[in-house]
Amino acid sequence: MKGNTWMHAVTMAVVVTLGATPLAAPLAAQECNINDKSPFQLASARQYVSMAANSRKDDEVPRHLANSIRVLTDAPEKIKNEPGRQFLLLRTYRQFLEKNEGVYEMKRGDMGFTTNKEGTHNLLLAVDSAASAVERLMPECAAEVRPFRTRFFSDILNKAINAMSADQDDSASYYAHMSMLVAGKDPRPWNVLSSVYQKRGQMDSATIAMERVIEYSGSDTLYARVKQQSRYNLAVLNLQQAEAGEGAAKEAQITKARGLLEAFLKDTPGDANASQALGRALRLSGDTAAVANMFGDMVKDPAKFTADQLFEAGSNAAAAGRSQDAINLFEAGFTKNPNHRFALYNYATTLFDLKDTQRMGPAITRLMTLDPNFERGWRLMAGYWQRMAQAESDAAKKKVFNDSVLFYLDKQQKTTPKIEITLASKAGNAYQVSGSVTNDGQATGSWTMKLELLDEAGAVVATKDVAIGPVDAGSGTTFSVKVDAPKAVALRYAPLK
């Protein structure tokens, strides 16, 4: 009688740090010599740009800039110096943006264009276009034009990050997309968007955003942090999808996650969270030898790891058939958090497989004290008494034990409502609990869950009454609650009847 569903010791939430890293100083220019003085059209435009920059009369500045645009765009094919022309356009667009702070579109006629005068011109796109042209034509001048992008990009990106921090997802998305107009291949706007998409449950879009972060970060040390975050987050997302999937798609997701995590650990050796996730990927791939190597260090020196990391490793070890290693890891974790319900279930299930009733009894009893409406827990309790009966030779005691098996199987069947905790984890200074509720009774029911949150020593640090229902007979519902409790690491609730 084996518990047929492994519970995750740790819910691997996708966490995104926005990485508001200060923009680095431009790299030193290497042999960048942009000729912006000839032919004569460029000399003229250069003079207009200089006059605009030095003018003390505000009304003169737009006129000088418009003259620069007119000279540079009226007959561009006649200007036999494209890098210089694009560089002067870049300087002109920058001054328009600085002159009209916060205004990103202007009427073309007001800017000096002689065609489509009533149309609008996006200045951010214009800066990006001109900068890209210079970079393409003179790659050695990339550092020279980079400040033209960052001058406006950083301000807009900071607005996106501030909106993200304030849970203003629409504004964060708007400013992230706007910053992309001048970002080139900077990965940070995509980092913001990946967080927005995850919060909205748009996981396909989140996946694309994280892949863009990884691609655009390249080997630039400025972006190392956001690249590593995206590698980890994308790997976790693939693992979550793989655990719910099947067939070729599942195998592809496992392979993707494993590759991302191995790349992560190559750049950040020994990271506990990534090692923990890689252990799960290896388990799902069926590579039991690699799993054993992954949690070997944890078995040898568990003090270096958190309770959650030890519980996850224990679950991986048990699923890989290394039951004794699993027991050691679980018990090491219990010294730091003795009331982790997911770990208790997996620990008790492993002990059932080992026929270790001496340790299984206290474990399943503690689990059901914490989670009394957990249907599968009562089935595992029946399994404990089944193991006791199988090992007993005294007929009278054997009958008592078998009667207990029947009692707890009946209790399992009659558990109403059935509670299935699907998430129990820290969220910053809060503790979040989510789950499903099934009403197998004969009438509509409503209940109040008297939730208690526990610290590492098992002391109550917060309480919350969670209203559930009304739930029609034969149907179900879900619940989710977040409680401010910085010290909480586990939960307990009174039986619901």
N, C-alpha and C positions, 0 to 999 in steps of 0.2 A: 504494500500500500504506500506508494511513493507520492510525495507532493509533486504534481505533474507540471507545475509552472514555476520557473525560477523568478524570483523577485530581484530587481536591481538593488544592490546595496546602496548605490548612489544614483540619484537622478541627475544625468549629465546635462544640465541646462546650458544652453548656448549663451555665453557671456561675452559682451563686446565692450572693450574700453575704447573710447573714441580716439585716443592718441592725439591730443591737441599739442603735438610737439612743436616748439617754436621753429619757425622757418630758418633754415641754415643760411649762413652768409654765402653769397655767390662764390663759386670756385674761381680761382685766379684765371684770368684770360690767357690763352695760349696762342700767340701769333694771330690774334684777331685784328685785322685791319680793314674796317669797312670804309670804303670810299663814299662819303656822302656829300662831296663837294663838286663833283662833275658827273655828267655834263651840266650845262648851265641851268637846266630845270631843277636839278638837285641843289645847286648853289642858291637858287632863288628860294626854294622851299625851306632850305636850311636857315636862310635869313628870316623868313616869316616865323618859323618855329622859335628862333632865338628872340625875335621881337615880342612874341606872345609871352615867352617865359619872363622877359625883363620888363614888360609894360607895367606901369603903375595905374593905368586907366582900365577898369574892368570892361568897359564897352569896346575897347580896342582888341582885347584878347580873342574873342570869337571871330572877328574879322581877319586877323592875322592867321589864325588856324584854318579858316575857310579858304583863304588864299593858298595856303600850303596844300590842302586837299585838292583844290582845283588844278594847281600846277602838276601835282603828282598823278592825277587820275584822268585828266582831260584827253590826253593822247599817250597812254603809257607805252605803246609800242615804239614810240619815238625816243624813249629814254633807254639808252643802251647801258644800263647799270641797274639790274633788278635788285641785287642785294641792298644797294644804297637807297633805292626807291622804297623798298619795304621797310628799311630801318627808319627812314624819315616818316613814313606813314605811322609806324609804331610810336614814334615820339609825339606825333600829332594827336593820335587817338588817346594817348596817355594824358596829354594836357586837356583834352576835352573832358575826360572823366574826372580829372582833378578839379577842373573849373566847375563842373556840375555834379558835385558829390551826391551819390545815391541815384543819379539818373543814368540808366544804362542804354537807353534808346533815344535817338534824336532824328529829327526830320532831315532827310538827305540834302535838301536844298539849303537848310540852315548850316550844314556842315561844309558846303562848298562843292558838292557834287553837281555836275551839269546835266546828268541824266536821272530820270525817275525822281525828280525833285520832291514829289509829294510822298514818296515812300519813306520808310524808316530804316535806320541803320543801327544794328546792335553793336555797341562799342566794345563789349566784352568779346564777342565773336571776332570783331575787327582786330583787337589786340592779339587774340590767339592766332588768327590767320596770318597777320604780318610777322609775328614772332616765329611761327612755324615755317614761314617762307625763308626767313633769314637762316634758321637752323638747318633747313634742307639745303640751301644754296651754299652756306658757309658753316659747316658743322663745328668748326673751331670757335665759332662765335656764340655757341649755346649759352655759355656763362654770361656773355654780354647782354643777352636779351632776357635772361631768366628774371631779373628784377622787375621787368615790365609786367610779367605775369603775376609775380608774387605780391606786387604793390596792391593789387585789387583782390587777388585770390584769397589772401590771408584774412582780410576783413570779412569777406562773404562766408568763408569757411567757419570762422569763429561764430558768426551768427547761426550757422547750422548746428554747431556743437552746443552753443548756449540753448538753442531751442530743444535739442535732443535732451540735454540735462534737465530741462523744465518739462519734459514729457509732451512737448508741443510737436507731435510727429509731422503734421502737415507742413508747419513752418520749417522744420528740419529738412524735410524732403525738398521743399521749394528752394531753400538756400543752397543745399548740396547740389541740386541740379544746376542752379545758376552758377555756382563756383566752377562747375565743370566746363563752362563756356570758355574759361580762361585758364583752366587747370593743366592743359596738356595731358600728360600721363601721370599726374600726381594721384596716388591711390587713396588719399584720405577722404575725398568726397564719397567714394564707393564704400569706404569703411562706415561712414555715417548712414548711408543708404542700407547697408546690410543690416544694421541695427533696426532701422525703421521697418524694413520688410519682415524681419523676424517678429517684431512686436505685433505686426498686423497679421501674422500667420501666412505671409506670402513667401513660402519657403523656396519655390523655384526662382523667384527674383532675388532672394537672399543668397542663394547659391551662386547665381551669376555675379552678384556684387562681390562676394568673397573671392571668387576666381579672378575678378578684375584687380582686386587689391594685391593678390599674390603675383599676378602677371606684371602689373605696373611697378611693384616694389623692386623687382629685379634684385640686384645685389647692392643697392644703395643702402648704406648703413643708416641713413636718416629715417628710412621706412622699416627698419628691421623689426621694430616692436609691432606695428600693425600687421606686417606680413606674418609674423609668428602667431598672432591672435587669430588671423583669418585661417591659417593652416589648421590650428587646433579646432576652431569653431566649425569649419567645413568638415573636418574629420568626424567630429561628434555628430553633426547632422547626418552624415552618411551612415554612421553606425546606428543611429536611431531609426533611419529608414530601412536599413538592412535587417534589423531585428523584427521589423513588421513585414518584410518582403519575402520573396521566394525566387527560386530559379536564377537565371542569368543576371537579372537586374540586381539581385541580392549579392551575388558574387562580385559583380562590378563595383558595387558600393563598398563592400568590404576591402577589395583591392585598393580602391581610391583612398579610403580612410587610412589603410596601413601605409601607403606611400606618403601621404601627407604627414603622418605622425613620425615616420622614420626620418623624413626630411627635417621636421621640427626638432627632433632629438639630436640630429647631426649638428644643428646650429646652436641648440641649447641642451647640451648633454645633462642627463640626470633629472630633468624636470619631472616632478612627481605626478602632476596631473596628466601630462602627455604620456608618461610611462604607463599610468593606470589605463588610459584610453587605448594605448597600443596593446595592452594585455587583453582587453575586450576584443579588439580587432583580430588578434591572433587566435583567440578562443573561437570566435565566429568562423574563422577560416579553417579551423580544424588542425592548426599547427600546434599540437600539444607540447612538443619539445620546446618550441619557442616560448610558449606560455610559461613553462617551468623556469626557463632562464629569466624571464621577465620578473617573476615574483620571488626568485631565489634570494635577492638582496633584502626583500621585505621580511622573509622568514628569518634570515640571519640577524637583521638589525631592525626590528619593528619600531623601536623608539624614534627613528628618524621620520616616521610617516604619520599622517593624521589617521583618525579613526575611519573616516570615509574612504581613504585610500586603501587601508587594510581590509575593510569590508568588501570593497570592489575586487581587490586581489583575491580575497577568500572565495568570492562567488566565481571568479574566473578559474581558480584552482579546482573548485568542486566540479564545475561543468566540464573541466578537462580530465576529470577522473582522478585527480590527485587529492584524495579526501583528507589525508592526514595533514598535508600542507594547508589545506583549506581550514581545518579545525584550528591549527596553530595561528593562522592569520586572523580568523574570527575572534579567538580568545584574546589575542593581543589588542584587537580593536575594542573589545569589551572593557578593557582596563581604562579606556579613555571615554567610552560612551556605552554603558551597559544596557541601554534601553532603545537601541536602534531597531525598530520593528522589522525592517527589511532584512537586516543582518541576522536577527534572531530566527526568522523564518528559514533562511538559507542554512544557518547553522544547525537548526533542529532537523531539517531535511537531510543534511549530510550525516548527522548522528543516527538518523533512522536507517540510512543505507549501511552504516557501520554496525548497526544493532547495538549501539552504545546507549542503553536506556538510562544508565546512571547519570549521564550529562544531559540527555535529551529531555528527561522529565522536567527539571528546573527551567530549561530553556523554553519549552513550549508553554509551561505554566506562566512564565514571565511575559511571553508574547501575548497570551490571551488576557492577561491583566491589563496590558496596554491597549489592546485592540479587540474588545470582547464581541464585536459584531462581525468579525472576520470569519466568514463561512469556511474557507479552506483551512484556517487555523484549527477549527474544531475537528476537521477531518484528520489533520495531522496529529491531534491529540488522541483520536481513536487509533491511529497508527502506533502511537507510543504504547497504548495498552495492548495492542495486538502483539508487539514485540515482547512485552512483558509476559503475555500468555504463552507465546511460543517457547520462551526460555524456562517456563515454570513446569516442574514435574509433579508438584502437589496438586491433586485433583480439585480440592476445595478452593485453593487460591487461583487455580487456572480458571475455574468457573467465574469467580469474582472478576478476574481480569477480562474474560470474554464478555461478561455482562457490561463492563465499562466500555468495551469497544462498541457494543450496541447502543449504549447510552449516548456516547458522543457522536456516533453516526446519526442518531435521531436528533440530537441537538443541532448538528449541522443542517439537517433537512428543515428544521423548524426555526432556524435563525431568521428573524424578521424585525427590522429591515436588515438586509445584508449590506455591509459597508466594505468597499474596496478602496483603500488609500492608494492613490496613484502618484502622489507627490508629497514629500515631507522633507523640506530642506531649507537652509538659510537663504535669505535674499537680502544681502546687505546687513542691516541691523534688525531686520524682520525675519520671521519664520513663516513659511508658506505651507499650507496644507490643502490639498485638493483630493477629491475622490468621487466615486460614484455610489449611488444608493439604489437598491432594488427592493421593491415592496412585493413580497410573495404572499402577503396576507390576503384576507377575503374582503377587506374594506379599504377605502382611502385612508391614508395615514399621514400624520404630521409629527415631527419629533424635534427635540432640542438636544443637540450634541453638546455636552458639558466638556469642553476641550481644555486640557491642561498641558502647558508646555514645560518641559523639564530641562534642567542644566546637566552638566556632565556627571554631577553627583546624584542625579535623580530628584533634586529638589524642584518644586514648582516655582517657576519664575514669571508665569503669565497665565491668565485664564481667558476663555472666550466662549460665550454661548452662541452656537451656530444653529440657526433655524433651518430646518429641512422640511420641505413639503409645502402644501399637500401633494402626496404622490398617490396616484390611482393604483388600485390593486392590479398586480400583474405588470406594472410598468416601473420606470426608474427615473432618476434625475441625477444631477451632479452638484457638487458644491466646491467652493474655493474660498479660502480666507487667508489673509496675511495679517500677522500680529506683530507689533513692535516688541521684540524680545531679543536683545543682542546676545544673551547668554544661552538661549534655547538651542538644544541639539536633538531633542526627541519629543514625542507626544504621548498623551494618554487621554482616554475619554471613558466616561461612565457608560455602562450598558444601555443601549437604546431598546425600548420594548414597545 
